[in-house]
Amino acid sequence: MTDDEDQKELTEEEQTDVAIEWFYAMWEEAGKRGVGEEKMTIVSLSAVLNRMIKLYGEDGTAELVKDLPEKILAGNFSTPPDVKQ
């Protein structure tokens, strides 16, 4: 059996939990290595947009992010997601 076969399929909620946990761990590690918050913010946003374009194409990504200004101003991103420990 390979490692891939040994791993169970994660639910949507489990995938979200793992992604958030790994993201914050990566962010913390980069900070320990001297990467500043501003640099992490810009690089993270650029990387996310790049991945979204690979997954959904430019038109699909533009459609997905078109409402971001309103969501930001409404406070939808002001509270970080829960990290389950």
PDB file of N, CA, C and O in Angstrom:
ATOM      1  N   MET A   1       0.837  -1.197   0.000  1.00  0.00           N
ATOM      2  CA  MET A   1       0.000   0.000   0.000  1.00  0.00           C
ATOM      3  C   MET A   1       0.876   1.252   0.000  1.00  0.00           C
ATOM      4  O   MET A   1       1.887   1.304   0.700  1.00  0.00           O
ATOM      5  N   THR A   2       0.495   2.244  -0.771  1.00  0.00           N
ATOM      6  CA  THR A   2       1.236   3.503  -0.786  1.00  0.00           C
ATOM      7  C   THR A   2       0.708   4.425   0.298  1.00  0.00           C
ATOM      8  O   THR A   2      -0.348   4.178   0.880  1.00  0.00           O
ATOM      9  N   ASP A   3       1.455   5.496   0.563  1.00  0.00           N
ATOM     10  CA  ASP A   3       1.001   6.489   1.545  1.00  0.00           C
ATOM     11  C   ASP A   3      -0.348   7.071   1.148  1.00  0.00           C
ATOM     12  O   ASP A   3      -1.197   7.312   2.006  1.00  0.00           O
ATOM     13  N   ASP A   4      -0.554   7.302  -0.162  1.00  0.00           N
ATOM     14  CA  ASP A   4      -1.814   7.860  -0.631  1.00  0.00           C
ATOM     15  C   ASP A   4      -2.982   6.926  -0.320  1.00  0.00           C
ATOM     16  O   ASP A   4      -4.071   7.386   0.024  1.00  0.00           O
ATOM     17  N   GLU A   5      -2.759   5.620  -0.438  1.00  0.00           N
ATOM     18  CA  GLU A   5      -3.817   4.652  -0.168  1.00  0.00           C
ATOM     19  C   GLU A   5      -4.113   4.561   1.323  1.00  0.00           C
ATOM     20  O   GLU A   5      -5.242   4.270   1.717  1.00  0.00           O
ATOM     21  N   ASP A   6      -3.089   4.814   2.162  1.00  0.00           N
ATOM     22  CA  ASP A   6      -3.260   4.745   3.609  1.00  0.00           C
ATOM     23  C   ASP A   6      -4.077   5.907   4.151  1.00  0.00           C
ATOM     24  O   ASP A   6      -4.723   5.770   5.190  1.00  0.00           O
ATOM     25  N   GLN A   7      -4.063   7.049   3.469  1.00  0.00           N
ATOM     26  CA  GLN A   7      -4.757   8.229   3.969  1.00  0.00           C
ATOM     27  C   GLN A   7      -6.238   8.154   3.617  1.00  0.00           C
ATOM     28  O   GLN A   7      -6.621   7.805   2.500  1.00  0.00           O
ATOM     29  N   LYS A   8      -7.055   8.494   4.612  1.00  0.00           N
ATOM     30  CA  LYS A   8      -8.488   8.509   4.377  1.00  0.00           C
ATOM     31  C   LYS A   8      -8.872   9.790   3.650  1.00  0.00           C
ATOM     32  O   LYS A   8      -8.168  10.798   3.727  1.00  0.00           O
ATOM     33  N   GLU A   9      -9.977   9.741   2.954  1.00  0.00           N
ATOM     34  CA  GLU A   9     -10.487  10.933   2.285  1.00  0.00           C
ATOM     35  C   GLU A   9     -11.070  11.872   3.337  1.00  0.00           C
ATOM     36  O   GLU A   9     -11.852  11.454   4.191  1.00  0.00           O
ATOM     37  N   LEU A  10     -10.687  13.132   3.268  1.00  0.00           N
ATOM     38  CA  LEU A  10     -11.146  14.117   4.249  1.00  0.00           C
ATOM     39  C   LEU A  10     -12.471  14.726   3.832  1.00  0.00           C
ATOM     40  O   LEU A  10     -12.741  14.919   2.647  1.00  0.00           O
ATOM     41  N   THR A  11     -13.291  15.025   4.828  1.00  0.00           N
ATOM     42  CA  THR A  11     -14.527  15.752   4.559  1.00  0.00           C
ATOM     43  C   THR A  11     -14.179  17.192   4.201  1.00  0.00           C
ATOM     44  O   THR A  11     -13.034  17.612   4.371  1.00  0.00           O
ATOM     45  N   GLU A  12     -15.141  17.939   3.714  1.00  0.00           N
ATOM     46  CA  GLU A  12     -14.924  19.358   3.397  1.00  0.00           C
ATOM     47  C   GLU A  12     -14.443  20.118   4.628  1.00  0.00           C
ATOM     48  O   GLU A  12     -13.509  20.916   4.544  1.00  0.00           O
ATOM     49  N   GLU A  13     -15.085  19.869   5.777  1.00  0.00           N
ATOM     50  CA  GLU A  13     -14.708  20.550   7.019  1.00  0.00           C
ATOM     51  C   GLU A  13     -13.286  20.178   7.435  1.00  0.00           C
ATOM     52  O   GLU A  13     -12.518  21.041   7.859  1.00  0.00           O
ATOM     53  N   GLU A  14     -12.935  18.901   7.316  1.00  0.00           N
ATOM     54  CA  GLU A  14     -11.585  18.468   7.670  1.00  0.00           C
ATOM     55  C   GLU A  14     -10.541  19.091   6.745  1.00  0.00           C
ATOM     56  O   GLU A  14      -9.465  19.486   7.193  1.00  0.00           O
ATOM     57  N   GLN A  15     -10.860  19.176   5.464  1.00  0.00           N
ATOM     58  CA  GLN A  15      -9.942  19.810   4.517  1.00  0.00           C
ATOM     59  C   GLN A  15      -9.708  21.268   4.893  1.00  0.00           C
ATOM     60  O   GLN A  15      -8.575  21.749   4.868  1.00  0.00           O
ATOM     61  N   THR A  16     -10.779  21.963   5.241  1.00  0.00           N
ATOM     62  CA  THR A  16     -10.664  23.368   5.658  1.00  0.00           C
ATOM     63  C   THR A  16      -9.803  23.482   6.907  1.00  0.00           C
ATOM     64  O   THR A  16      -8.920  24.336   6.979  1.00  0.00           O
ATOM     65  N   ASP A  17     -10.054  22.630   7.884  1.00  0.00           N
ATOM     66  CA  ASP A  17      -9.284  22.660   9.132  1.00  0.00           C
ATOM     67  C   ASP A  17      -7.797  22.427   8.881  1.00  0.00           C
ATOM     68  O   ASP A  17      -6.955  23.145   9.422  1.00  0.00           O
ATOM     69  N   VAL A  18      -7.473  21.428   8.064  1.00  0.00           N
ATOM     70  CA  VAL A  18      -6.075  21.121   7.763  1.00  0.00           C
ATOM     71  C   VAL A  18      -5.426  22.276   7.004  1.00  0.00           C
ATOM     72  O   VAL A  18      -4.297  22.661   7.307  1.00  0.00           O
ATOM     73  N   ALA A  19      -6.131  22.827   6.023  1.00  0.00           N
ATOM     74  CA  ALA A  19      -5.577  23.932   5.234  1.00  0.00           C
ATOM     75  C   ALA A  19      -5.288  25.140   6.115  1.00  0.00           C
ATOM     76  O   ALA A  19      -4.230  25.757   5.993  1.00  0.00           O
ATOM     77  N   ILE A  20      -6.211  25.478   6.992  1.00  0.00           N
ATOM     78  CA  ILE A  20      -6.008  26.621   7.890  1.00  0.00           C
ATOM     79  C   ILE A  20      -4.834  26.358   8.826  1.00  0.00           C
ATOM     80  O   ILE A  20      -3.989  27.231   9.026  1.00  0.00           O
ATOM     81  N   GLU A  21      -4.778  25.170   9.394  1.00  0.00           N
ATOM     82  CA  GLU A  21      -3.696  24.812  10.313  1.00  0.00           C
ATOM     83  C   GLU A  21      -2.328  24.925   9.620  1.00  0.00           C
ATOM     84  O   GLU A  21      -1.395  25.511  10.169  1.00  0.00           O
ATOM     85  N   TRP A  22      -2.221  24.367   8.431  1.00  0.00           N
ATOM     86  CA  TRP A  22      -0.955  24.415   7.696  1.00  0.00           C
ATOM     87  C   TRP A  22      -0.613  25.835   7.269  1.00  0.00           C
ATOM     88  O   TRP A  22       0.556  26.220   7.301  1.00  0.00           O
ATOM     89  N   PHE A  23      -1.605  26.618   6.872  1.00  0.00           N
ATOM     90  CA  PHE A  23      -1.340  27.992   6.458  1.00  0.00           C
ATOM     91  C   PHE A  23      -0.739  28.792   7.601  1.00  0.00           C
ATOM     92  O   PHE A  23       0.267  29.478   7.418  1.00  0.00           O
ATOM     93  N   TYR A  24      -1.348  28.711   8.779  1.00  0.00           N
ATOM     94  CA  TYR A  24      -0.840  29.467   9.921  1.00  0.00           C
ATOM     95  C   TYR A  24       0.520  28.946  10.390  1.00  0.00           C
ATOM     96  O   TYR A  24       1.357  29.727  10.843  1.00  0.00           O
ATOM     97  N   ALA A  25       0.745  27.649  10.287  1.00  0.00           N
ATOM     98  CA  ALA A  25       2.051  27.089  10.640  1.00  0.00           C
ATOM     99  C   ALA A  25       3.126  27.610   9.686  1.00  0.00           C
ATOM    100  O   ALA A  25       4.229  27.952  10.115  1.00  0.00           O
ATOM    101  N   MET A  26       2.803  27.670   8.393  1.00  0.00           N
ATOM    102  CA  MET A  26       3.742  28.188   7.390  1.00  0.00           C
ATOM    103  C   MET A  26       4.024  29.662   7.656  1.00  0.00           C
ATOM    104  O   MET A  26       5.169  30.106   7.578  1.00  0.00           O
ATOM    105  N   TRP A  27       2.983  30.408   7.968  1.00  0.00           N
ATOM    106  CA  TRP A  27       3.127  31.841   8.239  1.00  0.00           C
ATOM    107  C   TRP A  27       4.050  32.058   9.443  1.00  0.00           C
ATOM    108  O   TRP A  27       4.944  32.903   9.405  1.00  0.00           O
ATOM    109  N   GLU A  28       3.824  31.293  10.499  1.00  0.00           N
ATOM    110  CA  GLU A  28       4.637  31.413  11.713  1.00  0.00           C
ATOM    111  C   GLU A  28       6.090  31.049  11.431  1.00  0.00           C
ATOM    112  O   GLU A  28       7.005  31.731  11.894  1.00  0.00           O
ATOM    113  N   GLU A  29       6.302  29.984  10.679  1.00  0.00           N
ATOM    114  CA  GLU A  29       7.667  29.558  10.343  1.00  0.00           C
ATOM    115  C   GLU A  29       8.381  30.624   9.518  1.00  0.00           C
ATOM    116  O   GLU A  29       9.556  30.904   9.757  1.00  0.00           O
ATOM    117  N   ALA A  30       7.694  31.215   8.559  1.00  0.00           N
ATOM    118  CA  ALA A  30       8.304  32.278   7.755  1.00  0.00           C
ATOM    119  C   ALA A  30       8.689  33.464   8.639  1.00  0.00           C
ATOM    120  O   ALA A  30       9.747  34.064   8.451  1.00  0.00           O
ATOM    121  N   GLY A  31       7.833  33.798   9.598  1.00  0.00           N
ATOM    122  CA  GLY A  31       8.148  34.878  10.537  1.00  0.00           C
ATOM    123  C   GLY A  31       9.390  34.570  11.351  1.00  0.00           C
ATOM    124  O   GLY A  31      10.220  35.450  11.578  1.00  0.00           O
ATOM    125  N   LYS A  32       9.523  33.321  11.795  1.00  0.00           N
ATOM    126  CA  LYS A  32      10.711  32.912  12.554  1.00  0.00           C
ATOM    127  C   LYS A  32      11.975  33.030  11.714  1.00  0.00           C
ATOM    128  O   LYS A  32      13.065  33.240  12.246  1.00  0.00           O
ATOM    129  N   ARG A  33      11.825  32.892  10.398  1.00  0.00           N
ATOM    130  CA  ARG A  33      12.978  32.979   9.494  1.00  0.00           C
ATOM    131  C   ARG A  33      13.251  34.406   9.027  1.00  0.00           C
ATOM    132  O   ARG A  33      14.132  34.640   8.200  1.00  0.00           O
ATOM    133  N   GLY A  34      12.481  35.363   9.567  1.00  0.00           N
ATOM    134  CA  GLY A  34      12.754  36.761   9.278  1.00  0.00           C
ATOM    135  C   GLY A  34      11.889  37.411   8.223  1.00  0.00           C
ATOM    136  O   GLY A  34      12.139  38.557   7.849  1.00  0.00           O
ATOM    137  N   VAL A  35      10.875  36.714   7.731  1.00  0.00           N
ATOM    138  CA  VAL A  35       9.992  37.297   6.722  1.00  0.00           C
ATOM    139  C   VAL A  35       8.959  38.165   7.440  1.00  0.00           C
ATOM    140  O   VAL A  35       8.281  37.707   8.360  1.00  0.00           O
ATOM    141  N   GLY A  36       8.848  39.412   7.014  1.00  0.00           N
ATOM    142  CA  GLY A  36       7.923  40.348   7.637  1.00  0.00           C
ATOM    143  C   GLY A  36       6.480  40.121   7.239  1.00  0.00           C
ATOM    144  O   GLY A  36       6.182  39.505   6.216  1.00  0.00           O
ATOM    145  N   GLU A  37       5.582  40.641   8.085  1.00  0.00           N
ATOM    146  CA  GLU A  37       4.136  40.500   7.844  1.00  0.00           C
ATOM    147  C   GLU A  37       3.720  41.073   6.485  1.00  0.00           C
ATOM    148  O   GLU A  37       2.929  40.465   5.763  1.00  0.00           O
ATOM    149  N   GLU A  38       4.259  42.247   6.144  1.00  0.00           N
ATOM    150  CA  GLU A  38       3.870  42.878   4.873  1.00  0.00           C
ATOM    151  C   GLU A  38       4.265  42.005   3.688  1.00  0.00           C
ATOM    152  O   GLU A  38       3.484  41.831   2.753  1.00  0.00           O
ATOM    153  N   LYS A  39       5.486  41.453   3.729  1.00  0.00           N
ATOM    154  CA  LYS A  39       5.959  40.597   2.634  1.00  0.00           C
ATOM    155  C   LYS A  39       5.112  39.329   2.554  1.00  0.00           C
ATOM    156  O   LYS A  39       4.729  38.910   1.461  1.00  0.00           O
ATOM    157  N   MET A  40       4.816  38.717   3.699  1.00  0.00           N
ATOM    158  CA  MET A  40       3.991  37.507   3.703  1.00  0.00           C
ATOM    159  C   MET A  40       2.605  37.781   3.127  1.00  0.00           C
ATOM    160  O   MET A  40       2.049  36.959   2.398  1.00  0.00           O
ATOM    161  N   THR A  41       2.056  38.946   3.463  1.00  0.00           N
ATOM    162  CA  THR A  41       0.721  39.288   2.977  1.00  0.00           C
ATOM    163  C   THR A  41       0.689  39.374   1.458  1.00  0.00           C
ATOM    164  O   THR A  41      -0.172  38.771   0.817  1.00  0.00           O
ATOM    165  N   ILE A  42       1.620  40.118   0.885  1.00  0.00           N
ATOM    166  CA  ILE A  42       1.641  40.299  -0.576  1.00  0.00           C
ATOM    167  C   ILE A  42       1.958  38.996  -1.289  1.00  0.00           C
ATOM    168  O   ILE A  42       1.320  38.660  -2.287  1.00  0.00           O
ATOM    169  N   VAL A  43       2.942  38.260  -0.784  1.00  0.00           N
ATOM    170  CA  VAL A  43       3.316  36.999  -1.419  1.00  0.00           C
ATOM    171  C   VAL A  43       2.166  35.991  -1.327  1.00  0.00           C
ATOM    172  O   VAL A  43       1.882  35.287  -2.295  1.00  0.00           O
ATOM    173  N   SER A  44       1.513  35.921  -0.181  1.00  0.00           N
ATOM    174  CA  SER A  44       0.384  34.989  -0.014  1.00  0.00           C
ATOM    175  C   SER A  44      -0.750  35.318  -0.977  1.00  0.00           C
ATOM    176  O   SER A  44      -1.294  34.430  -1.634  1.00  0.00           O
ATOM    177  N   LEU A  45      -1.099  36.590  -1.058  1.00  0.00           N
ATOM    178  CA  LEU A  45      -2.169  36.999  -1.961  1.00  0.00           C
ATOM    179  C   LEU A  45      -1.804  36.696  -3.417  1.00  0.00           C
ATOM    180  O   LEU A  45      -2.634  36.196  -4.175  1.00  0.00           O
ATOM    181  N   SER A  46      -0.579  36.996  -3.799  1.00  0.00           N
ATOM    182  CA  SER A  46      -0.130  36.711  -5.167  1.00  0.00           C
ATOM    183  C   SER A  46      -0.163  35.217  -5.462  1.00  0.00           C
ATOM    184  O   SER A  46      -0.593  34.802  -6.538  1.00  0.00           O
ATOM    185  N   ALA A  47       0.292  34.410  -4.503  1.00  0.00           N
ATOM    186  CA  ALA A  47       0.301  32.957  -4.698  1.00  0.00           C
ATOM    187  C   ALA A  47      -1.113  32.407  -4.813  1.00  0.00           C
ATOM    188  O   ALA A  47      -1.379  31.535  -5.640  1.00  0.00           O
ATOM    189  N   VAL A  48      -2.018  32.914  -3.987  1.00  0.00           N
ATOM    190  CA  VAL A  48      -3.410  32.460  -4.035  1.00  0.00           C
ATOM    191  C   VAL A  48      -4.032  32.811  -5.383  1.00  0.00           C
ATOM    192  O   VAL A  48      -4.688  31.972  -6.001  1.00  0.00           O
ATOM    193  N   LEU A  49      -3.834  34.022  -5.832  1.00  0.00           N
ATOM    194  CA  LEU A  49      -4.400  34.417  -7.125  1.00  0.00           C
ATOM    195  C   LEU A  49      -3.812  33.590  -8.257  1.00  0.00           C
ATOM    196  O   LEU A  49      -4.531  33.213  -9.182  1.00  0.00           O
ATOM    197  N   ASN A  50      -2.513  33.301  -8.198  1.00  0.00           N
ATOM    198  CA  ASN A  50      -1.878  32.464  -9.215  1.00  0.00           C
ATOM    199  C   ASN A  50      -2.511  31.081  -9.246  1.00  0.00           C
ATOM    200  O   ASN A  50      -2.815  30.563 -10.320  1.00  0.00           O
ATOM    201  N   ARG A  51      -2.714  30.476  -8.073  1.00  0.00           N
ATOM    202  CA  ARG A  51      -3.328  29.144  -8.002  1.00  0.00           C
ATOM    203  C   ARG A  51      -4.771  29.170  -8.476  1.00  0.00           C
ATOM    204  O   ARG A  51      -5.222  28.254  -9.163  1.00  0.00           O
ATOM    205  N   MET A  52      -5.493  30.218  -8.110  1.00  0.00           N
ATOM    206  CA  MET A  52      -6.881  30.325  -8.553  1.00  0.00           C
ATOM    207  C   MET A  52      -6.955  30.403 -10.072  1.00  0.00           C
ATOM    208  O   MET A  52      -7.826  29.785 -10.684  1.00  0.00           O
ATOM    209  N   ILE A  53      -6.050  31.155 -10.681  1.00  0.00           N
ATOM    210  CA  ILE A  53      -6.040  31.271 -12.138  1.00  0.00           C
ATOM    211  C   ILE A  53      -5.727  29.919 -12.769  1.00  0.00           C
ATOM    212  O   ILE A  53      -6.313  29.565 -13.793  1.00  0.00           O
ATOM    213  N   LYS A  54      -4.806  29.155 -12.169  1.00  0.00           N
ATOM    214  CA  LYS A  54      -4.517  27.815 -12.695  1.00  0.00           C
ATOM    215  C   LYS A  54      -5.733  26.904 -12.595  1.00  0.00           C
ATOM    216  O   LYS A  54      -5.978  26.093 -13.488  1.00  0.00           O
ATOM    217  N   LEU A  55      -6.503  27.036 -11.505  1.00  0.00           N
ATOM    218  CA  LEU A  55      -7.674  26.182 -11.307  1.00  0.00           C
ATOM    219  C   LEU A  55      -8.891  26.629 -12.107  1.00  0.00           C
ATOM    220  O   LEU A  55      -9.577  25.807 -12.713  1.00  0.00           O
ATOM    221  N   TYR A  56      -9.159  27.936 -12.107  1.00  0.00           N
ATOM    222  CA  TYR A  56     -10.418  28.453 -12.645  1.00  0.00           C
ATOM    223  C   TYR A  56     -10.257  29.318 -13.892  1.00  0.00           C
ATOM    224  O   TYR A  56     -11.253  29.723 -14.491  1.00  0.00           O
ATOM    225  N   GLY A  57      -9.014  29.606 -14.294  1.00  0.00           N
ATOM    226  CA  GLY A  57      -8.769  30.495 -15.416  1.00  0.00           C
ATOM    227  C   GLY A  57      -8.930  31.949 -14.982  1.00  0.00           C
ATOM    228  O   GLY A  57      -9.424  32.235 -13.892  1.00  0.00           O
ATOM    229  N   GLU A  58      -8.513  32.844 -15.836  1.00  0.00           N
ATOM    230  CA  GLU A  58      -8.570  34.272 -15.497  1.00  0.00           C
ATOM    231  C   GLU A  58     -10.005  34.763 -15.347  1.00  0.00           C
ATOM    232  O   GLU A  58     -10.318  35.486 -14.401  1.00  0.00           O
ATOM    233  N   ASP A  59     -10.880  34.372 -16.277  1.00  0.00           N
ATOM    234  CA  ASP A  59     -12.275  34.816 -16.191  1.00  0.00           C
ATOM    235  C   ASP A  59     -12.953  34.264 -14.938  1.00  0.00           C
ATOM    236  O   ASP A  59     -13.663  34.992 -14.245  1.00  0.00           O
ATOM    237  N   GLY A  60     -12.738  32.981 -14.648  1.00  0.00           N
ATOM    238  CA  GLY A  60     -13.338  32.375 -13.470  1.00  0.00           C
ATOM    239  C   GLY A  60     -12.838  33.008 -12.182  1.00  0.00           C
ATOM    240  O   GLY A  60     -13.612  33.237 -11.253  1.00  0.00           O
ATOM    241  N   THR A  61     -11.546  33.290 -12.130  1.00  0.00           N
ATOM    242  CA  THR A  61     -10.974  33.934 -10.945  1.00  0.00           C
ATOM    243  C   THR A  61     -11.528  35.338 -10.779  1.00  0.00           C
ATOM    244  O   THR A  61     -11.890  35.740  -9.673  1.00  0.00           O
ATOM    245  N   ALA A  62     -11.596  36.081 -11.874  1.00  0.00           N
ATOM    246  CA  ALA A  62     -12.149  37.436 -11.803  1.00  0.00           C
ATOM    247  C   ALA A  62     -13.579  37.407 -11.288  1.00  0.00           C
ATOM    248  O   ALA A  62     -13.984  38.274 -10.513  1.00  0.00           O
ATOM    249  N   GLU A  63     -14.339  36.417 -11.717  1.00  0.00           N
ATOM    250  CA  GLU A  63     -15.727  36.282 -11.251  1.00  0.00           C
ATOM    251  C   GLU A  63     -15.769  35.956  -9.756  1.00  0.00           C
ATOM    252  O   GLU A  63     -16.598  36.496  -9.024  1.00  0.00           O
ATOM    253  N   LEU A  64     -14.881  35.079  -9.309  1.00  0.00           N
ATOM    254  CA  LEU A  64     -14.860  34.684  -7.897  1.00  0.00           C
ATOM    255  C   LEU A  64     -14.455  35.826  -6.963  1.00  0.00           C
ATOM    256  O   LEU A  64     -14.915  35.882  -5.823  1.00  0.00           O
ATOM    257  N   VAL A  65     -13.605  36.727  -7.432  1.00  0.00           N
ATOM    258  CA  VAL A  65     -13.102  37.794  -6.548  1.00  0.00           C
ATOM    259  C   VAL A  65     -13.790  39.140  -6.767  1.00  0.00           C
ATOM    260  O   VAL A  65     -13.447  40.117  -6.101  1.00  0.00           O
ATOM    261  N   LYS A  66     -14.738  39.207  -7.673  1.00  0.00           N
ATOM    262  CA  LYS A  66     -15.339  40.501  -8.007  1.00  0.00           C
ATOM    263  C   LYS A  66     -16.038  41.179  -6.836  1.00  0.00           C
ATOM    264  O   LYS A  66     -16.117  42.407  -6.788  1.00  0.00           O
ATOM    265  N   ASP A  67     -16.550  40.384  -5.883  1.00  0.00           N
ATOM    266  CA  ASP A  67     -17.264  40.947  -4.743  1.00  0.00           C
ATOM    267  C   ASP A  67     -16.374  41.145  -3.516  1.00  0.00           C
ATOM    268  O   ASP A  67     -16.869  41.494  -2.444  1.00  0.00           O
ATOM    269  N   LEU A  68     -15.071  40.925  -3.662  1.00  0.00           N
ATOM    270  CA  LEU A  68     -14.176  41.046  -2.507  1.00  0.00           C
ATOM    271  C   LEU A  68     -14.192  42.422  -1.852  1.00  0.00           C
ATOM    272  O   LEU A  68     -14.219  42.487  -0.623  1.00  0.00           O
ATOM    273  N   PRO A  69     -14.177  43.521  -2.594  1.00  0.00           N
ATOM    274  CA  PRO A  69     -14.190  44.820  -1.905  1.00  0.00           C
ATOM    275  C   PRO A  69     -15.380  44.979  -0.955  1.00  0.00           C
ATOM    276  O   PRO A  69     -15.218  45.455   0.169  1.00  0.00           O
ATOM    277  N   GLU A  70     -16.559  44.585  -1.398  1.00  0.00           N
ATOM    278  CA  GLU A  70     -17.738  44.699  -0.544  1.00  0.00           C
ATOM    279  C   GLU A  70     -17.630  43.774   0.673  1.00  0.00           C
ATOM    280  O   GLU A  70     -17.998  44.156   1.783  1.00  0.00           O
ATOM    281  N   LYS A  71     -17.127  42.565   0.456  1.00  0.00           N
ATOM    282  CA  LYS A  71     -16.975  41.619   1.560  1.00  0.00           C
ATOM    283  C   LYS A  71     -15.933  42.114   2.569  1.00  0.00           C
ATOM    284  O   LYS A  71     -16.110  41.956   3.777  1.00  0.00           O
ATOM    285  N   ILE A  72     -14.863  42.703   2.076  1.00  0.00           N
ATOM    286  CA  ILE A  72     -13.835  43.254   2.966  1.00  0.00           C
ATOM    287  C   ILE A  72     -14.423  44.380   3.793  1.00  0.00           C
ATOM    288  O   ILE A  72     -14.249  44.415   5.011  1.00  0.00           O
ATOM    289  N   LEU A  73     -15.122  45.306   3.135  1.00  0.00           N
ATOM    290  CA  LEU A  73     -15.712  46.444   3.842  1.00  0.00           C
ATOM    291  C   LEU A  73     -16.807  46.017   4.813  1.00  0.00           C
ATOM    292  O   LEU A  73     -17.088  46.720   5.784  1.00  0.00           O
ATOM    293  N   ALA A  74     -17.428  44.864   4.553  1.00  0.00           N
ATOM    294  CA  ALA A  74     -18.464  44.344   5.450  1.00  0.00           C
ATOM    295  C   ALA A  74     -17.868  43.593   6.643  1.00  0.00           C
ATOM    296  O   ALA A  74     -18.597  43.163   7.536  1.00  0.00           O
ATOM    297  N   GLY A  75     -16.545  43.439   6.656  1.00  0.00           N
ATOM    298  CA  GLY A  75     -15.882  42.781   7.779  1.00  0.00           C
ATOM    299  C   GLY A  75     -15.800  41.269   7.688  1.00  0.00           C
ATOM    300  O   GLY A  75     -15.484  40.606   8.676  1.00  0.00           O
ATOM    301  N   ASN A  76     -16.080  40.718   6.523  1.00  0.00           N
ATOM    302  CA  ASN A  76     -16.087  39.259   6.375  1.00  0.00           C
ATOM    303  C   ASN A  76     -14.732  38.607   6.640  1.00  0.00           C
ATOM    304  O   ASN A  76     -14.668  37.414   6.934  1.00  0.00           O
ATOM    305  N   PHE A  77     -13.662  39.368   6.539  1.00  0.00           N
ATOM    306  CA  PHE A  77     -12.324  38.802   6.717  1.00  0.00           C
ATOM    307  C   PHE A  77     -11.609  39.385   7.934  1.00  0.00           C
ATOM    308  O   PHE A  77     -10.416  39.149   8.122  1.00  0.00           O
ATOM    309  N   SER A  78     -12.318  40.134   8.749  1.00  0.00           N
ATOM    310  CA  SER A  78     -11.694  40.800   9.899  1.00  0.00           C
ATOM    311  C   SER A  78     -11.372  39.841  11.035  1.00  0.00           C
ATOM    312  O   SER A  78     -10.466  40.106  11.825  1.00  0.00           O
ATOM    313  N   THR A  79     -12.085  38.752  11.128  1.00  0.00           N
ATOM    314  CA  THR A  79     -11.831  37.748  12.155  1.00  0.00           C
ATOM    315  C   THR A  79     -11.198  36.545  11.499  1.00  0.00           C
ATOM    316  O   THR A  79     -11.753  35.991  10.550  1.00  0.00           O
ATOM    317  N   PRO A  80     -10.027  36.125  11.997  1.00  0.00           N
ATOM    318  CA  PRO A  80      -9.388  34.959  11.357  1.00  0.00           C
ATOM    319  C   PRO A  80     -10.212  33.703  11.556  1.00  0.00           C
ATOM    320  O   PRO A  80     -10.944  33.584  12.539  1.00  0.00           O
ATOM    321  N   PRO A  81     -10.096  32.761  10.622  1.00  0.00           N
ATOM    322  CA  PRO A  81     -10.815  31.501  10.778  1.00  0.00           C
ATOM    323  C   PRO A  81     -10.303  30.768  12.015  1.00  0.00           C
ATOM    324  O   PRO A  81      -9.162  30.964  12.435  1.00  0.00           O
ATOM    325  N   ASP A  82     -11.151  29.928  12.591  1.00  0.00           N
ATOM    326  CA  ASP A  82     -10.749  29.137  13.756  1.00  0.00           C
ATOM    327  C   ASP A  82      -9.687  28.122  13.374  1.00  0.00           C
ATOM    328  O   ASP A  82      -9.780  27.454  12.344  1.00  0.00           O
ATOM    329  N   VAL A  83      -8.685  28.023  14.219  1.00  0.00           N
ATOM    330  CA  VAL A  83      -7.678  26.989  14.065  1.00  0.00           C
ATOM    331  C   VAL A  83      -7.923  25.987  15.183  1.00  0.00           C
ATOM    332  O   VAL A  83      -7.778  26.302  16.364  1.00  0.00           O
ATOM    333  N   LYS A  84      -8.296  24.774  14.789  1.00  0.00           N
ATOM    334  CA  LYS A  84      -8.595  23.744  15.785  1.00  0.00           C
ATOM    335  C   LYS A  84      -7.290  23.075  16.187  1.00  0.00           C
ATOM    336  O   LYS A  84      -6.491  22.679  15.338  1.00  0.00           O
ATOM    337  N   GLN A  85      -7.091  22.957  17.477  1.00  0.00           N
ATOM    338  CA  GLN A  85      -5.835  22.366  17.971  1.00  0.00           C
ATOM    339  C   GLN A  85      -6.085  20.984  18.508  1.00  0.00           C
ATOM    340  O   GLN A  85      -5.154  20.323  18.969  1.00  0.00           O
TER     341      GLN A  85
END
